[in-house]
Amino acid sequence: MHSPSVTTMFLMIRGIRTFGDYVRLRGTLKERIPGIRESVLREASWRTARFDIVTEGTVAGFTERLREKLGAEIQHQDDRLLELNLR
């Protein structure tokens, strides 16, 4: 049986306006984005949160899933880092 590849990356999210935004974001990462195996909050500050993410597949595939679920604008993407702005 073939198991999917796994990618570990840093996810920086900007544009968090309220604590409710943060709670929704955390819930979305945990329950609504397919393929996420692990999501660990590393830093939370005014308007910004940084997570360590372990996901199945590639950063590009994960980016598309985030775009669909969060309606986010991608700022930067490489093989280990993904930065986005919430709309």
PyMOL Python script that loads the backbone (N, CA, C, O; Angstrom):
from pymol import cmd

cmd.read_pdbstr("""\
ATOM      1  N   MET A   1       0.836  -1.192   0.000  1.00  0.00           N
ATOM      2  CA  MET A   1       0.000   0.000   0.000  1.00  0.00           C
ATOM      3  C   MET A   1       0.874   1.246   0.000  1.00  0.00           C
ATOM      4  O   MET A   1       1.836   1.319   0.765  1.00  0.00           O
ATOM      5  N   HIS A   2       0.564   2.216  -0.832  1.00  0.00           N
ATOM      6  CA  HIS A   2       1.327   3.451  -0.970  1.00  0.00           C
ATOM      7  C   HIS A   2       0.809   4.487   0.016  1.00  0.00           C
ATOM      8  O   HIS A   2      -0.380   4.807   0.016  1.00  0.00           O
ATOM      9  N   SER A   3       1.701   5.018   0.862  1.00  0.00           N
ATOM     10  CA  SER A   3       1.277   6.073   1.780  1.00  0.00           C
ATOM     11  C   SER A   3       1.662   7.428   1.196  1.00  0.00           C
ATOM     12  O   SER A   3       2.690   7.545   0.530  1.00  0.00           O
ATOM     13  N   PRO A   4       0.837   8.463   1.441  1.00  0.00           N
ATOM     14  CA  PRO A   4       1.116   9.772   0.866  1.00  0.00           C
ATOM     15  C   PRO A   4       2.384  10.386   1.457  1.00  0.00           C
ATOM     16  O   PRO A   4       2.750  10.092   2.595  1.00  0.00           O
ATOM     17  N   SER A   5       3.052  11.241   0.678  1.00  0.00           N
ATOM     18  CA  SER A   5       4.223  11.936   1.196  1.00  0.00           C
ATOM     19  C   SER A   5       3.776  12.917   2.283  1.00  0.00           C
ATOM     20  O   SER A   5       2.633  13.374   2.298  1.00  0.00           O
ATOM     21  N   VAL A   6       4.686  13.221   3.172  1.00  0.00           N
ATOM     22  CA  VAL A   6       4.386  14.120   4.286  1.00  0.00           C
ATOM     23  C   VAL A   6       5.330  15.309   4.203  1.00  0.00           C
ATOM     24  O   VAL A   6       6.523  15.146   3.945  1.00  0.00           O
ATOM     25  N   THR A   7       4.795  16.508   4.422  1.00  0.00           N
ATOM     26  CA  THR A   7       5.570  17.736   4.388  1.00  0.00           C
ATOM     27  C   THR A   7       5.435  18.451   5.722  1.00  0.00           C
ATOM     28  O   THR A   7       4.336  18.579   6.262  1.00  0.00           O
ATOM     29  N   THR A   8       6.559  18.915   6.249  1.00  0.00           N
ATOM     30  CA  THR A   8       6.562  19.742   7.457  1.00  0.00           C
ATOM     31  C   THR A   8       6.903  21.157   7.027  1.00  0.00           C
ATOM     32  O   THR A   8       7.851  21.366   6.270  1.00  0.00           O
ATOM     33  N   MET A   9       6.128  22.141   7.509  1.00  0.00           N
ATOM     34  CA  MET A   9       6.348  23.524   7.099  1.00  0.00           C
ATOM     35  C   MET A   9       5.977  24.483   8.216  1.00  0.00           C
ATOM     36  O   MET A   9       5.346  24.101   9.202  1.00  0.00           O
ATOM     37  N   PHE A  10       6.376  25.719   8.046  1.00  0.00           N
ATOM     38  CA  PHE A  10       5.976  26.808   8.913  1.00  0.00           C
ATOM     39  C   PHE A  10       4.868  27.562   8.195  1.00  0.00           C
ATOM     40  O   PHE A  10       4.977  27.850   7.003  1.00  0.00           O
ATOM     41  N   LEU A  11       3.805  27.880   8.917  1.00  0.00           N
ATOM     42  CA  LEU A  11       2.682  28.627   8.357  1.00  0.00           C
ATOM     43  C   LEU A  11       2.536  29.925   9.134  1.00  0.00           C
ATOM     44  O   LEU A  11       2.255  29.900  10.332  1.00  0.00           O
ATOM     45  N   MET A  12       2.723  31.066   8.464  1.00  0.00           N
ATOM     46  CA  MET A  12       2.564  32.381   9.067  1.00  0.00           C
ATOM     47  C   MET A  12       1.272  32.984   8.524  1.00  0.00           C
ATOM     48  O   MET A  12       1.099  33.096   7.310  1.00  0.00           O
ATOM     49  N   ILE A  13       0.379  33.366   9.407  1.00  0.00           N
ATOM     50  CA  ILE A  13      -0.905  33.931   9.004  1.00  0.00           C
ATOM     51  C   ILE A  13      -1.013  35.343   9.558  1.00  0.00           C
ATOM     52  O   ILE A  13      -0.866  35.566  10.760  1.00  0.00           O
ATOM     53  N   ARG A  14      -1.270  36.285   8.673  1.00  0.00           N
ATOM     54  CA  ARG A  14      -1.451  37.689   9.057  1.00  0.00           C
ATOM     55  C   ARG A  14      -2.900  38.085   8.792  1.00  0.00           C
ATOM     56  O   ARG A  14      -3.581  37.470   7.973  1.00  0.00           O
ATOM     57  N   GLY A  15      -3.356  39.103   9.483  1.00  0.00           N
ATOM     58  CA  GLY A  15      -4.699  39.605   9.243  1.00  0.00           C
ATOM     59  C   GLY A  15      -5.720  39.135  10.273  1.00  0.00           C
ATOM     60  O   GLY A  15      -6.923  39.301  10.071  1.00  0.00           O
ATOM     61  N   ILE A  16      -5.256  38.554  11.370  1.00  0.00           N
ATOM     62  CA  ILE A  16      -6.150  38.156  12.445  1.00  0.00           C
ATOM     63  C   ILE A  16      -6.570  39.428  13.171  1.00  0.00           C
ATOM     64  O   ILE A  16      -5.721  40.175  13.657  1.00  0.00           O
ATOM     65  N   ARG A  17      -7.868  39.677  13.247  1.00  0.00           N
ATOM     66  CA  ARG A  17      -8.346  40.937  13.820  1.00  0.00           C
ATOM     67  C   ARG A  17      -8.881  40.800  15.238  1.00  0.00           C
ATOM     68  O   ARG A  17      -8.808  41.740  16.029  1.00  0.00           O
ATOM     69  N   THR A  18      -9.421  39.619  15.559  1.00  0.00           N
ATOM     70  CA  THR A  18     -10.034  39.421  16.872  1.00  0.00           C
ATOM     71  C   THR A  18      -9.647  38.046  17.411  1.00  0.00           C
ATOM     72  O   THR A  18      -9.114  37.203  16.689  1.00  0.00           O
ATOM     73  N   PHE A  19      -9.924  37.845  18.679  1.00  0.00           N
ATOM     74  CA  PHE A  19      -9.702  36.523  19.256  1.00  0.00           C
ATOM     75  C   PHE A  19     -10.600  35.496  18.568  1.00  0.00           C
ATOM     76  O   PHE A  19     -10.196  34.347  18.389  1.00  0.00           O
ATOM     77  N   GLY A  20     -11.805  35.894  18.185  1.00  0.00           N
ATOM     78  CA  GLY A  20     -12.710  35.006  17.451  1.00  0.00           C
ATOM     79  C   GLY A  20     -12.112  34.546  16.130  1.00  0.00           C
ATOM     80  O   GLY A  20     -12.275  33.388  15.746  1.00  0.00           O
ATOM     81  N   ASP A  21     -11.409  35.460  15.417  1.00  0.00           N
ATOM     82  CA  ASP A  21     -10.718  35.074  14.174  1.00  0.00           C
ATOM     83  C   ASP A  21      -9.697  33.977  14.461  1.00  0.00           C
ATOM     84  O   ASP A  21      -9.598  32.995  13.725  1.00  0.00           O
ATOM     85  N   TYR A  22      -8.939  34.159  15.542  1.00  0.00           N
ATOM     86  CA  TYR A  22      -7.928  33.171  15.903  1.00  0.00           C
ATOM     87  C   TYR A  22      -8.582  31.818  16.210  1.00  0.00           C
ATOM     88  O   TYR A  22      -8.109  30.778  15.752  1.00  0.00           O
ATOM     89  N   VAL A  23      -9.669  31.838  16.985  1.00  0.00           N
ATOM     90  CA  VAL A  23     -10.349  30.592  17.361  1.00  0.00           C
ATOM     91  C   VAL A  23     -10.878  29.885  16.116  1.00  0.00           C
ATOM     92  O   VAL A  23     -10.727  28.670  15.993  1.00  0.00           O
ATOM     93  N   ARG A  24     -11.499  30.624  15.187  1.00  0.00           N
ATOM     94  CA  ARG A  24     -11.991  30.024  13.939  1.00  0.00           C
ATOM     95  C   ARG A  24     -10.845  29.453  13.112  1.00  0.00           C
ATOM     96  O   ARG A  24     -10.955  28.358  12.560  1.00  0.00           O
ATOM     97  N   LEU A  25      -9.753  30.194  13.029  1.00  0.00           N
ATOM     98  CA  LEU A  25      -8.578  29.738  12.279  1.00  0.00           C
ATOM     99  C   LEU A  25      -8.033  28.439  12.871  1.00  0.00           C
ATOM    100  O   LEU A  25      -7.759  27.486  12.141  1.00  0.00           O
ATOM    101  N   ARG A  26      -7.880  28.406  14.160  1.00  0.00           N
ATOM    102  CA  ARG A  26      -7.356  27.207  14.837  1.00  0.00           C
ATOM    103  C   ARG A  26      -8.278  26.004  14.577  1.00  0.00           C
ATOM    104  O   ARG A  26      -7.804  24.905  14.290  1.00  0.00           O
ATOM    105  N   GLY A  27      -9.589  26.219  14.679  1.00  0.00           N
ATOM    106  CA  GLY A  27     -10.553  25.149  14.422  1.00  0.00           C
ATOM    107  C   GLY A  27     -10.522  24.682  12.981  1.00  0.00           C
ATOM    108  O   GLY A  27     -10.621  23.487  12.704  1.00  0.00           O
ATOM    109  N   THR A  28     -10.383  25.629  12.061  1.00  0.00           N
ATOM    110  CA  THR A  28     -10.319  25.279  10.647  1.00  0.00           C
ATOM    111  C   THR A  28      -9.086  24.432  10.356  1.00  0.00           C
ATOM    112  O   THR A  28      -9.171  23.427   9.650  1.00  0.00           O
ATOM    113  N   LEU A  29      -7.950  24.836  10.895  1.00  0.00           N
ATOM    114  CA  LEU A  29      -6.720  24.067  10.675  1.00  0.00           C
ATOM    115  C   LEU A  29      -6.845  22.665  11.269  1.00  0.00           C
ATOM    116  O   LEU A  29      -6.324  21.701  10.708  1.00  0.00           O
ATOM    117  N   LYS A  30      -7.526  22.557  12.384  1.00  0.00           N
ATOM    118  CA  LYS A  30      -7.630  21.270  13.071  1.00  0.00           C
ATOM    119  C   LYS A  30      -8.654  20.337  12.444  1.00  0.00           C
ATOM    120  O   LYS A  30      -8.439  19.126  12.401  1.00  0.00           O
ATOM    121  N   GLU A  31      -9.766  20.883  11.959  1.00  0.00           N
ATOM    122  CA  GLU A  31     -10.892  20.028  11.587  1.00  0.00           C
ATOM    123  C   GLU A  31     -11.323  20.106  10.131  1.00  0.00           C
ATOM    124  O   GLU A  31     -11.937  19.160   9.637  1.00  0.00           O
ATOM    125  N   ARG A  32     -11.031  21.190   9.423  1.00  0.00           N
ATOM    126  CA  ARG A  32     -11.629  21.365   8.109  1.00  0.00           C
ATOM    127  C   ARG A  32     -10.660  21.327   6.936  1.00  0.00           C
ATOM    128  O   ARG A  32     -11.096  21.305   5.785  1.00  0.00           O
ATOM    129  N   ILE A  33      -9.375  21.320   7.196  1.00  0.00           N
ATOM    130  CA  ILE A  33      -8.404  21.259   6.095  1.00  0.00           C
ATOM    131  C   ILE A  33      -7.953  19.809   5.960  1.00  0.00           C
ATOM    132  O   ILE A  33      -7.263  19.292   6.838  1.00  0.00           O
ATOM    133  N   PRO A  34      -8.336  19.152   4.871  1.00  0.00           N
ATOM    134  CA  PRO A  34      -7.961  17.742   4.692  1.00  0.00           C
ATOM    135  C   PRO A  34      -6.444  17.570   4.617  1.00  0.00           C
ATOM    136  O   PRO A  34      -5.740  18.403   4.046  1.00  0.00           O
ATOM    137  N   GLY A  35      -5.962  16.492   5.193  1.00  0.00           N
ATOM    138  CA  GLY A  35      -4.553  16.138   5.073  1.00  0.00           C
ATOM    139  C   GLY A  35      -3.660  16.633   6.187  1.00  0.00           C
ATOM    140  O   GLY A  35      -2.512  16.196   6.281  1.00  0.00           O
ATOM    141  N   ILE A  36      -4.141  17.535   7.045  1.00  0.00           N
ATOM    142  CA  ILE A  36      -3.292  18.008   8.134  1.00  0.00           C
ATOM    143  C   ILE A  36      -3.160  16.901   9.174  1.00  0.00           C
ATOM    144  O   ILE A  36      -4.152  16.409   9.712  1.00  0.00           O
ATOM    145  N   ARG A  37      -1.938  16.528   9.438  1.00  0.00           N
ATOM    146  CA  ARG A  37      -1.677  15.513  10.469  1.00  0.00           C
ATOM    147  C   ARG A  37      -1.400  16.153  11.820  1.00  0.00           C
ATOM    148  O   ARG A  37      -1.732  15.595  12.865  1.00  0.00           O
ATOM    149  N   GLU A  38      -0.787  17.333  11.785  1.00  0.00           N
ATOM    150  CA  GLU A  38      -0.453  18.011  13.031  1.00  0.00           C
ATOM    151  C   GLU A  38      -0.405  19.511  12.794  1.00  0.00           C
ATOM    152  O   GLU A  38       0.047  19.969  11.744  1.00  0.00           O
ATOM    153  N   SER A  39      -0.872  20.274  13.776  1.00  0.00           N
ATOM    154  CA  SER A  39      -0.849  21.731  13.727  1.00  0.00           C
ATOM    155  C   SER A  39      -0.499  22.228  15.127  1.00  0.00           C
ATOM    156  O   SER A  39      -1.281  22.068  16.064  1.00  0.00           O
ATOM    157  N   VAL A  40       0.677  22.829  15.263  1.00  0.00           N
ATOM    158  CA  VAL A  40       1.143  23.286  16.568  1.00  0.00           C
ATOM    159  C   VAL A  40       1.361  24.794  16.517  1.00  0.00           C
ATOM    160  O   VAL A  40       2.132  25.284  15.692  1.00  0.00           O
ATOM    161  N   LEU A  41       0.682  25.530  17.397  1.00  0.00           N
ATOM    162  CA  LEU A  41       0.877  26.973  17.489  1.00  0.00           C
ATOM    163  C   LEU A  41       2.249  27.248  18.076  1.00  0.00           C
ATOM    164  O   LEU A  41       2.575  26.756  19.156  1.00  0.00           O
ATOM    165  N   ARG A  42       3.056  28.033  17.370  1.00  0.00           N
ATOM    166  CA  ARG A  42       4.392  28.384  17.853  1.00  0.00           C
ATOM    167  C   ARG A  42       4.451  29.818  18.358  1.00  0.00           C
ATOM    168  O   ARG A  42       5.256  30.140  19.232  1.00  0.00           O
ATOM    169  N   GLU A  43       3.597  30.680  17.809  1.00  0.00           N
ATOM    170  CA  GLU A  43       3.627  32.085  18.215  1.00  0.00           C
ATOM    171  C   GLU A  43       2.291  32.723  17.871  1.00  0.00           C
ATOM    172  O   GLU A  43       1.721  32.470  16.810  1.00  0.00           O
ATOM    173  N   ALA A  44       1.800  33.553  18.785  1.00  0.00           N
ATOM    174  CA  ALA A  44       0.592  34.336  18.515  1.00  0.00           C
ATOM    175  C   ALA A  44       0.846  35.737  19.029  1.00  0.00           C
ATOM    176  O   ALA A  44       1.208  35.928  20.190  1.00  0.00           O
ATOM    177  N   SER A  45       0.655  36.705  18.168  1.00  0.00           N
ATOM    178  CA  SER A  45       0.827  38.101  18.560  1.00  0.00           C
ATOM    179  C   SER A  45      -0.251  38.911  17.857  1.00  0.00           C
ATOM    180  O   SER A  45      -1.079  38.353  17.137  1.00  0.00           O
ATOM    181  N   TRP A  46      -0.245  40.202  18.058  1.00  0.00           N
ATOM    182  CA  TRP A  46      -1.252  41.062  17.471  1.00  0.00           C
ATOM    183  C   TRP A  46      -1.295  40.882  15.960  1.00  0.00           C
ATOM    184  O   TRP A  46      -0.322  41.178  15.267  1.00  0.00           O
ATOM    185  N   ARG A  47      -2.430  40.393  15.447  1.00  0.00           N
ATOM    186  CA  ARG A  47      -2.720  40.226  14.026  1.00  0.00           C
ATOM    187  C   ARG A  47      -1.955  39.090  13.334  1.00  0.00           C
ATOM    188  O   ARG A  47      -2.115  38.902  12.128  1.00  0.00           O
ATOM    189  N   THR A  48      -1.129  38.326  14.065  1.00  0.00           N
ATOM    190  CA  THR A  48      -0.289  37.306  13.441  1.00  0.00           C
ATOM    191  C   THR A  48      -0.275  36.017  14.272  1.00  0.00           C
ATOM    192  O   THR A  48      -0.292  36.063  15.502  1.00  0.00           O
ATOM    193  N   ALA A  49      -0.244  34.889  13.598  1.00  0.00           N
ATOM    194  CA  ALA A  49      -0.044  33.598  14.257  1.00  0.00           C
ATOM    195  C   ALA A  49       0.899  32.767  13.397  1.00  0.00           C
ATOM    196  O   ALA A  49       0.849  32.821  12.169  1.00  0.00           O
ATOM    197  N   ARG A  50       1.766  31.990  14.064  1.00  0.00           N
ATOM    198  CA  ARG A  50       2.698  31.118  13.346  1.00  0.00           C
ATOM    199  C   ARG A  50       2.515  29.696  13.859  1.00  0.00           C
ATOM    200  O   ARG A  50       2.533  29.444  15.063  1.00  0.00           O
ATOM    201  N   PHE A  51       2.339  28.781  12.926  1.00  0.00           N
ATOM    202  CA  PHE A  51       2.121  27.374  13.237  1.00  0.00           C
ATOM    203  C   PHE A  51       3.198  26.517  12.593  1.00  0.00           C
ATOM    204  O   PHE A  51       3.744  26.868  11.546  1.00  0.00           O
ATOM    205  N   ASP A  52       3.498  25.393  13.225  1.00  0.00           N
ATOM    206  CA  ASP A  52       4.240  24.311  12.578  1.00  0.00           C
ATOM    207  C   ASP A  52       3.171  23.345  12.083  1.00  0.00           C
ATOM    208  O   ASP A  52       2.300  22.935  12.850  1.00  0.00           O
ATOM    209  N   ILE A  53       3.234  22.983  10.823  1.00  0.00           N
ATOM    210  CA  ILE A  53       2.218  22.136  10.196  1.00  0.00           C
ATOM    211  C   ILE A  53       2.880  20.895   9.617  1.00  0.00           C
ATOM    212  O   ILE A  53       3.933  20.979   8.985  1.00  0.00           O
ATOM    213  N   VAL A  54       2.262  19.753   9.836  1.00  0.00           N
ATOM    214  CA  VAL A  54       2.649  18.512   9.160  1.00  0.00           C
ATOM    215  C   VAL A  54       1.427  18.110   8.342  1.00  0.00           C
ATOM    216  O   VAL A  54       0.347  17.894   8.891  1.00  0.00           O
ATOM    217  N   THR A  55       1.603  18.011   7.038  1.00  0.00           N
ATOM    218  CA  THR A  55       0.487  17.726   6.141  1.00  0.00           C
ATOM    219  C   THR A  55       0.861  16.682   5.101  1.00  0.00           C
ATOM    220  O   THR A  55       2.031  16.515   4.755  1.00  0.00           O
ATOM    221  N   GLU A  56      -0.132  16.000   4.625  1.00  0.00           N
ATOM    222  CA  GLU A  56       0.077  15.062   3.528  1.00  0.00           C
ATOM    223  C   GLU A  56       0.203  15.851   2.235  1.00  0.00           C
ATOM    224  O   GLU A  56      -0.496  16.845   2.036  1.00  0.00           O
ATOM    225  N   GLY A  57       1.092  15.408   1.360  1.00  0.00           N
ATOM    226  CA  GLY A  57       1.245  16.057   0.058  1.00  0.00           C
ATOM    227  C   GLY A  57       2.267  17.174   0.088  1.00  0.00           C
ATOM    228  O   GLY A  57       3.153  17.210   0.942  1.00  0.00           O
ATOM    229  N   THR A  58       2.127  18.082  -0.857  1.00  0.00           N
ATOM    230  CA  THR A  58       3.099  19.158  -1.066  1.00  0.00           C
ATOM    231  C   THR A  58       2.604  20.478  -0.481  1.00  0.00           C
ATOM    232  O   THR A  58       1.437  20.613  -0.114  1.00  0.00           O
ATOM    233  N   VAL A  59       3.508  21.440  -0.402  1.00  0.00           N
ATOM    234  CA  VAL A  59       3.133  22.786   0.037  1.00  0.00           C
ATOM    235  C   VAL A  59       2.126  23.378  -0.944  1.00  0.00           C
ATOM    236  O   VAL A  59       1.174  24.039  -0.529  1.00  0.00           O
ATOM    237  N   ALA A  60       2.326  23.146  -2.246  1.00  0.00           N
ATOM    238  CA  ALA A  60       1.396  23.683  -3.254  1.00  0.00           C
ATOM    239  C   ALA A  60      -0.015  23.128  -3.052  1.00  0.00           C
ATOM    240  O   ALA A  60      -0.990  23.874  -3.141  1.00  0.00           O
ATOM    241  N   GLY A  61      -0.131  21.838  -2.783  1.00  0.00           N
ATOM    242  CA  GLY A  61      -1.444  21.236  -2.539  1.00  0.00           C
ATOM    243  C   GLY A  61      -2.089  21.783  -1.281  1.00  0.00           C
ATOM    244  O   GLY A  61      -3.289  22.060  -1.261  1.00  0.00           O
ATOM    245  N   PHE A  62      -1.295  21.941  -0.229  1.00  0.00           N
ATOM    246  CA  PHE A  62      -1.793  22.509   1.020  1.00  0.00           C
ATOM    247  C   PHE A  62      -2.247  23.950   0.803  1.00  0.00           C
ATOM    248  O   PHE A  62      -3.265  24.376   1.350  1.00  0.00           O
ATOM    249  N   THR A  63      -1.486  24.699   0.002  1.00  0.00           N
ATOM    250  CA  THR A  63      -1.833  26.087  -0.307  1.00  0.00           C
ATOM    251  C   THR A  63      -3.212  26.174  -0.951  1.00  0.00           C
ATOM    252  O   THR A  63      -4.014  27.033  -0.585  1.00  0.00           O
ATOM    253  N   GLU A  64      -3.484  25.310  -1.887  1.00  0.00           N
ATOM    254  CA  GLU A  64      -4.789  25.308  -2.550  1.00  0.00           C
ATOM    255  C   GLU A  64      -5.923  25.000  -1.572  1.00  0.00           C
ATOM    256  O   GLU A  64      -6.985  25.619  -1.629  1.00  0.00           O
ATOM    257  N   ARG A  65      -5.692  24.051  -0.686  1.00  0.00           N
ATOM    258  CA  ARG A  65      -6.722  23.723   0.312  1.00  0.00           C
ATOM    259  C   ARG A  65      -6.970  24.907   1.245  1.00  0.00           C
ATOM    260  O   ARG A  65      -8.116  25.183   1.601  1.00  0.00           O
ATOM    261  N   LEU A  66      -5.902  25.613   1.645  1.00  0.00           N
ATOM    262  CA  LEU A  66      -6.067  26.796   2.491  1.00  0.00           C
ATOM    263  C   LEU A  66      -6.826  27.897   1.764  1.00  0.00           C
ATOM    264  O   LEU A  66      -7.703  28.541   2.339  1.00  0.00           O
ATOM    265  N   ARG A  67      -6.484  28.110   0.496  1.00  0.00           N
ATOM    266  CA  ARG A  67      -7.167  29.130  -0.302  1.00  0.00           C
ATOM    267  C   ARG A  67      -8.669  28.870  -0.348  1.00  0.00           C
ATOM    268  O   ARG A  67      -9.473  29.791  -0.207  1.00  0.00           O
ATOM    269  N   GLU A  68      -9.032  27.622  -0.545  1.00  0.00           N
ATOM    270  CA  GLU A  68     -10.449  27.248  -0.617  1.00  0.00           C
ATOM    271  C   GLU A  68     -11.170  27.459   0.711  1.00  0.00           C
ATOM    272  O   GLU A  68     -12.277  27.997   0.735  1.00  0.00           O
ATOM    273  N   LYS A  69     -10.552  27.042   1.811  1.00  0.00           N
ATOM    274  CA  LYS A  69     -11.217  27.074   3.119  1.00  0.00           C
ATOM    275  C   LYS A  69     -11.147  28.432   3.802  1.00  0.00           C
ATOM    276  O   LYS A  69     -12.094  28.827   4.483  1.00  0.00           O
ATOM    277  N   LEU A  70     -10.038  29.155   3.632  1.00  0.00           N
ATOM    278  CA  LEU A  70      -9.847  30.413   4.352  1.00  0.00           C
ATOM    279  C   LEU A  70     -10.063  31.652   3.493  1.00  0.00           C
ATOM    280  O   LEU A  70     -10.204  32.752   4.027  1.00  0.00           O
ATOM    281  N   GLY A  71     -10.090  31.496   2.188  1.00  0.00           N
ATOM    282  CA  GLY A  71     -10.176  32.671   1.329  1.00  0.00           C
ATOM    283  C   GLY A  71      -8.999  33.597   1.568  1.00  0.00           C
ATOM    284  O   GLY A  71      -9.171  34.811   1.678  1.00  0.00           O
ATOM    285  N   ALA A  72      -7.802  33.027   1.648  1.00  0.00           N
ATOM    286  CA  ALA A  72      -6.610  33.786   1.993  1.00  0.00           C
ATOM    287  C   ALA A  72      -5.791  34.133   0.755  1.00  0.00           C
ATOM    288  O   ALA A  72      -5.841  33.448  -0.267  1.00  0.00           O
ATOM    289  N   GLU A  73      -5.039  35.216   0.885  1.00  0.00           N
ATOM    290  CA  GLU A  73      -4.110  35.659  -0.153  1.00  0.00           C
ATOM    291  C   GLU A  73      -2.723  35.147   0.190  1.00  0.00           C
ATOM    292  O   GLU A  73      -2.248  35.362   1.305  1.00  0.00           O
ATOM    293  N   ILE A  74      -2.068  34.478  -0.739  1.00  0.00           N
ATOM    294  CA  ILE A  74      -0.737  33.936  -0.484  1.00  0.00           C
ATOM    295  C   ILE A  74       0.289  35.054  -0.676  1.00  0.00           C
ATOM    296  O   ILE A  74       0.300  35.719  -1.712  1.00  0.00           O
ATOM    297  N   GLN A  75       1.147  35.258   0.322  1.00  0.00           N
ATOM    298  CA  GLN A  75       2.201  36.264   0.237  1.00  0.00           C
ATOM    299  C   GLN A  75       3.511  35.653  -0.229  1.00  0.00           C
ATOM    300  O   GLN A  75       4.205  36.218  -1.075  1.00  0.00           O
ATOM    301  N   HIS A  76       3.844  34.500   0.324  1.00  0.00           N
ATOM    302  CA  HIS A  76       5.123  33.860   0.010  1.00  0.00           C
ATOM    303  C   HIS A  76       4.957  32.356   0.170  1.00  0.00           C
ATOM    304  O   HIS A  76       4.238  31.888   1.052  1.00  0.00           O
ATOM    305  N   GLN A  77       5.622  31.620  -0.682  1.00  0.00           N
ATOM    306  CA  GLN A  77       5.549  30.162  -0.607  1.00  0.00           C
ATOM    307  C   GLN A  77       6.854  29.574  -1.115  1.00  0.00           C
ATOM    308  O   GLN A  77       7.333  29.929  -2.192  1.00  0.00           O
ATOM    309  N   ASP A  78       7.426  28.667  -0.326  1.00  0.00           N
ATOM    310  CA  ASP A  78       8.537  27.854  -0.819  1.00  0.00           C
ATOM    311  C   ASP A  78       8.350  26.458  -0.242  1.00  0.00           C
ATOM    312  O   ASP A  78       7.252  26.131   0.209  1.00  0.00           O
ATOM    313  N   ASP A  79       9.374  25.636  -0.242  1.00  0.00           N
ATOM    314  CA  ASP A  79       9.179  24.244   0.162  1.00  0.00           C
ATOM    315  C   ASP A  79       9.078  24.029   1.667  1.00  0.00           C
ATOM    316  O   ASP A  79       8.828  22.902   2.096  1.00  0.00           O
ATOM    317  N   ARG A  80       9.263  25.065   2.488  1.00  0.00           N
ATOM    318  CA  ARG A  80       9.164  24.930   3.946  1.00  0.00           C
ATOM    319  C   ARG A  80       8.388  26.058   4.622  1.00  0.00           C
ATOM    320  O   ARG A  80       8.120  25.980   5.821  1.00  0.00           O
ATOM    321  N   LEU A  81       8.030  27.084   3.894  1.00  0.00           N
ATOM    322  CA  LEU A  81       7.376  28.244   4.484  1.00  0.00           C
ATOM    323  C   LEU A  81       6.208  28.702   3.642  1.00  0.00           C
ATOM    324  O   LEU A  81       6.295  28.789   2.417  1.00  0.00           O
ATOM    325  N   LEU A  82       5.111  28.993   4.323  1.00  0.00           N
ATOM    326  CA  LEU A  82       3.932  29.521   3.654  1.00  0.00           C
ATOM    327  C   LEU A  82       3.448  30.708   4.471  1.00  0.00           C
ATOM    328  O   LEU A  82       3.164  30.567   5.661  1.00  0.00           O
ATOM    329  N   GLU A  83       3.350  31.880   3.841  1.00  0.00           N
ATOM    330  CA  GLU A  83       2.845  33.080   4.500  1.00  0.00           C
ATOM    331  C   GLU A  83       1.588  33.521   3.765  1.00  0.00           C
ATOM    332  O   GLU A  83       1.556  33.545   2.535  1.00  0.00           O
ATOM    333  N   LEU A  84       0.545  33.873   4.529  1.00  0.00           N
ATOM    334  CA  LEU A  84      -0.683  34.330   3.894  1.00  0.00           C
ATOM    335  C   LEU A  84      -1.362  35.399   4.707  1.00  0.00           C
ATOM    336  O   LEU A  84      -1.117  35.545   5.905  1.00  0.00           O
ATOM    337  N   ASN A  85      -2.221  36.146   4.042  1.00  0.00           N
ATOM    338  CA  ASN A  85      -3.051  37.185   4.652  1.00  0.00           C
ATOM    339  C   ASN A  85      -4.495  36.754   4.587  1.00  0.00           C
ATOM    340  O   ASN A  85      -4.972  36.323   3.538  1.00  0.00           O
ATOM    341  N   LEU A  86      -5.200  36.866   5.705  1.00  0.00           N
ATOM    342  CA  LEU A  86      -6.642  36.646   5.696  1.00  0.00           C
ATOM    343  C   LEU A  86      -7.300  37.855   5.051  1.00  0.00           C
ATOM    344  O   LEU A  86      -6.807  38.977   5.173  1.00  0.00           O
ATOM    345  N   ARG A  87      -8.392  37.631   4.377  1.00  0.00           N
ATOM    346  CA  ARG A  87      -9.122  38.758   3.759  1.00  0.00           C
ATOM    347  C   ARG A  87     -10.166  39.281   4.689  1.00  0.00           C
ATOM    348  O   ARG A  87     -10.880  40.224   4.349  1.00  0.00           O
TER     349      ARG A  87
END
""", "prot")
cmd.dss("prot")
cmd.show_as("cartoon", "prot")
cmd.util.cbc("prot")
cmd.orient("prot")
